C-alpha cells in the first residue's frame, strides 16, 4: 500500500469515527430531552400551521 492510499484510508476511518460519535451524541441528547437548539426554537413555518 502506498503512502497516499494509507493516508486516504486513515482519513476515511477518522471521518467515519467522527460521524458515529456525532450521531451517538445527538441521540444521547435527544434521550435526555436536551435536543439540538433548532428543536427548541419555534420554526417560522410552524406558526401558521399551529393556528
C-alpha positions in Angstrom: 0.0 0.0 0.0 1.4 3.3 -1.0 1.6 6.3 1.3 -1.3 8.3 -0.4 -3.5 5.2 -0.1 -2.7 4.8 3.5 -3.4 8.5 4.2 -6.7 8.2 2.4 -7.7 5.1 4.4 -6.8 6.8 7.7 -8.8 9.9 6.8 -11.8 7.8 6.0 -11.6 6.0 9.3 -11.2 9.3 11.2 -14.2 10.8 9.3 -16.3 7.7 10.0 -15.4 7.7 13.7 -16.3 11.4 14.0 -19.6 10.8 12.2 -20.5 7.9 14.6 -19.6 9.9 17.6 -21.7 12.9 16.4 -24.7 10.6 15.9 -24.4 9.0 19.3 -24.0 12.4 21.0 -27.2 13.7 19.2 -29.1 10.5 20.2 -28.0 10.8 23.8 -29.1 14.5 23.9 -32.5 13.6 22.4 -32.9 10.8 25.0 -32.1 13.3 27.8 -34.6 15.7 26.4 -32.0 18.4 25.7 -32.1 18.0 21.9 -30.4 20.4 19.5 -31.1 24.1 19.7 -33.1 24.0 16.4 -35.8 21.9 18.0 -36.3 24.3 20.9 -36.6 27.5 18.9 -40.0 27.9 17.2 -39.9 27.3 13.5 -41.1 30.2 11.3 -43.1 27.9 9.0 -44.8 26.1 12.0 -46.6 29.2 13.3 -49.2 29.2 10.5 -49.9 25.5 10.9 -50.3 25.8 14.7 -53.2 28.1 14.3 
